Amino acid sequence: SGDGIVSRSEFGSLIWVITKHLSEESPPPTLEKCFPTLAESDIWQVAKSIATSDWPGFVIDILLVLNLIDMIVKLWPEIIGSETAEEAVHDRRAAIAGWVQQTFTLILVLETVFKVATIGLDRYLSSHINQFDFAITTSVVAIYLLNCFPEVLFSHADLARISQCARLFRFCRILDRYQPYHHFGRIAFKLIPPAVDVLTVVALICYAFAVLGVFLFGGLINDDPNNPNYEAVAKSSYGQADYKVNNFNDIGMGMVTLFELLVVNNWFMIADGFSAACGPGARAY
């Protein structure tokens, strides 16, 4: 502006220009590699401009709102508790297999395919909102395909709950229209690769401690009244809070217990329970 002071908006514009010039040029999409003359087509250029414009996103946002309304209408009896468990399971499955939901899913799949085909996978995934859309759409499609098979690892009711959560989570993309959330989303997706490295190290440490916990405390705490530690554990704050499911009887529950300790969730109760079971030395663990 010529006033000798760099404002916040001017600084943001400067960073955007620098980032644009320093970013690597994305390779051409696969279709342009297979058909070089396609890049000179006016129709193809219009298709690419549509894929990189904002209006497809607005259309998807409107569809997401309609999707949310459709799900609320279908699940309203369950929400207010006016139907049986069997009817609730049927409604949850309808949230996946209904033709309206299938149409919404198909539209989002076609949007993803259209963008990847016109601008290429690398350029498509360079946007954090596209990464978000791709992850959610892929998850919903995978759940839908699992629901088509009679024998799956999860029940249809569980798959319906997961699908509902995924669909509602996809609704969060509308927040990207709000500038502060847009910046937050970009920062969050930039931090995912280093965060994965850190979480991998944490997971390995927790696994090592879970193995050690199973070796030291496995079987000491359970619901068996004949267990010699049963009364002592029941009298502790751990037993009174009914924390017995937080144990080291297997690797899975050990990992859950360690996660609670990691986030400092009533750690003193857990320590109290194991101290009651095998002595004060357990607190050192």
N, C-alpha and C positions, 0 to 999 in steps of 0.2 A: 504493500500500500504506500510505500515511500515515507512512512513515519519513523523509520529506524528501529521499529519493534516488530519482532516476529510473533504474530498471534497464534493461538492454538490451531485455528483453521488453516493458516498459512503453513504452519509446521507440518500438519497432517498432509497437506497437498504436496509439500516438498518430499516427504517420506514416500508418498505414493509414486511420484515421478521417478525417484531414485530406484525404488523397488521395481518399477516397470522396466527401466533401462537395464537393471542388473539381472533380471530374471531371464532364464534360458528360453529360447524359442521352442515351443512345443512341436514335436514332429507332426507331419500331416497325418490325417486319419487313414485307416487301412484302405478305405474305398478309393481315396485319391492315389494311393500307391498302386492299387490294382488297375485303376482306370485314370491315367494322368490327365486325359482331356476333360475329366469331370470338374477339375478346379476352374476351368475357363467357362463353365456353363453358368448362365445367369440364374437359372432356377436353383442350382446348387448353392450359389452365393446367397440367394435369398433364404434358402433353408438354413445356412450357417448363421446368417444374421438373426434369424428367428431363434435358433438354439442358444445364442449368446445374449439375447435381449431379455428384458424383465417381464414382458407380458405373459410368457408361458408360466412363470412362477406365480403371477397373480391368478391365472386360471386354476392352477393346482391348489392355491390357497383357498379359493372359493369351493373347489371340490372337497377339500379337507373339512371345511365347515359343514357342507352337506353330508359328508361321511359321518361326522360327529353327531349331527342331528338324527341321522338314520339309526345309528347305534343306540342313542339315548331312547328313541322311540321303541326299538326292539327290546331293550333291556329294562325299560321303565318298570314293568311288573316285578322284576327281580330286585330293582333298586328300592322299591317301596315295600318289598317283602310280601307281596300278595300272591305268590305262586309257590308250588312245591319244588323240592330239590330236583325231581325229574324234569319238570317244566323249565327250571332254570338252566339245566344242562342242555336241553333242547334249544333254548334261546341263545345260549353261548355258542353252540355249534352253528346256529343260523347266522351269527355274527361273522362266521368265516365262510360258510357255504352258500349264503344267500346270494341271489343273482345281483342284487345291488352292490354288495361288497365285492363280488367278483368283478363287476364292471369298474369299480373304483381301483381295484388292484391292477386290472388290465390296463387302464389309462396310465397309471404311474409306471408300469413296466414299459409301455410304448414310449412314454416320455424319456425314460432312461435310455432305451435303445436308440431313439431318434437323436439324442444329444451325443451319445458315444459314436454313432455312425457319422455324424456331420462334423464334429469338432475333434474327435479322437479321444481315446481313453485317458491319456496323460493330461490333456487340457481339461477334460471333464472333471477328473479327480483333483485338479489343482485348486478347485473351489471347495471351501469347507462345507457349504450348504449342499453341494452335490455329493460330497462324501457322506454327509448325514442322510440324504435322500437314498443313496445307493445302499447303505447299510440297513436302513429300515425297510425299504422295499424288498431287498433280498431276504431279510428275515421273515417278512409277512408271506412271501411266496413260498419259502421253505416250509413254514408252518402249514400253509394251505396244502402243499403236496403231501406232507406227513398225514394230514387229516383225511386224505383220499385213500390211505391204506388201512385195512382193518386191524392189522397187527403192528403197533408202534410201541416205542418205549414208554410213552406217556399216554394217559387216557385222553379221550376227546375233550373232556371237561377241562383238563389241565392245558391242553393246546388252545382251547378257546380263551382261557384266561390270559395266556401268553400273547395270543394274537390281539386281544383287546388292549393290553398294555402297549404293545408295539404300535398299534394304530393310533392310540392317544398320544404316545410319545412322538410320533411323526407330526402330530398337530403342533408341536413346539417350533417347527420350522417357520411358523408365522411370526414368532418373536424376532426372527432375523430382520423383519421389516423395520424394527425399532433400532435406531442407530447404536445405542449403547450395547444392546444384546448382540448386534452384528459384530462389533469389535470383540466382545467377550467370546463369541463363537469362534472367530478366527484365531484368537489367542489359545483357546482350549484345544482346537485341532492341531495347532502348531506344537503344543506340548505333549501330544499323545505319544510320539516315538520315544522321547526321553522318559516319559512316565512309564511306558511299558518296560523299559530297561530297569528302572527303579523297582517297579512292582514285581518283576521277575526275581530280583535279588531278595526282596521281602518274602516272596512265596517260597523260595528255596530255604531261607532261614526258618520260616514257620514250619515247613515240612520236616526239617531236621529236628526242631523242637517237638513236633508232634510225634515223631518216631521215639524220641527220648521220653516223652510224656507217657506214651503207651507202655514203654518198657518199665517205667518207674511207678506209674499209677494205674495201669490197666486193670480193671476189675475191682478196684478198691471201693468204688462208689456205684451202687445200683439200687434197685427197688426191692431187693431180696431181704425180708425181715431177719433171715438167718445169718446175714452178713455180720461178722463181728464188729464192723465199723458203722452199722446201720444207725444205732441209737446216738452215737456221738455226732455223726453227720447230721441227723435229724434235729438235734438240739442247737446246732450252729446256725449262724445267720444265713449260711448257704442253704441248709436244709429248710429253714423256715421260709425262705424266699422261693422254695421249690426250684432250685437251680440244678437239680440232679442231672438234667439233660446236658449240662455243661461238664463233660468229663473227658477222660482219655481212654475210654474203653475200646476205641478204634481210631484209625487215622482221620476219618471224616469228622467225627465229633471233636477230635483233638484240634483239627484245623479251625473249626467253628469257635472252640473255646479260646484258642490263641488269638483269633480275630477280635474277640471281645476284650481280651487283655491288651491287644494292640491299640484299641480305641479307648482304653481305660474305662470300660463299662462295668461298674461295680466290681472292680478287680479284687477289692478287699474281701468281698463275700466269697468269691471263688477261692482265694487264698485261705480263708477261714475254713472252708469245707474240706480242702485237702489237708490242712493242718490238723483238723479233727480226725481225719482218716488215718494219717500216718505220721503225725507229729510235727512240731514246729519247723523241722528241717525242710518241709515242703515249701515254705515261704521263700527259700533261697532260689528255687526254680522259678 
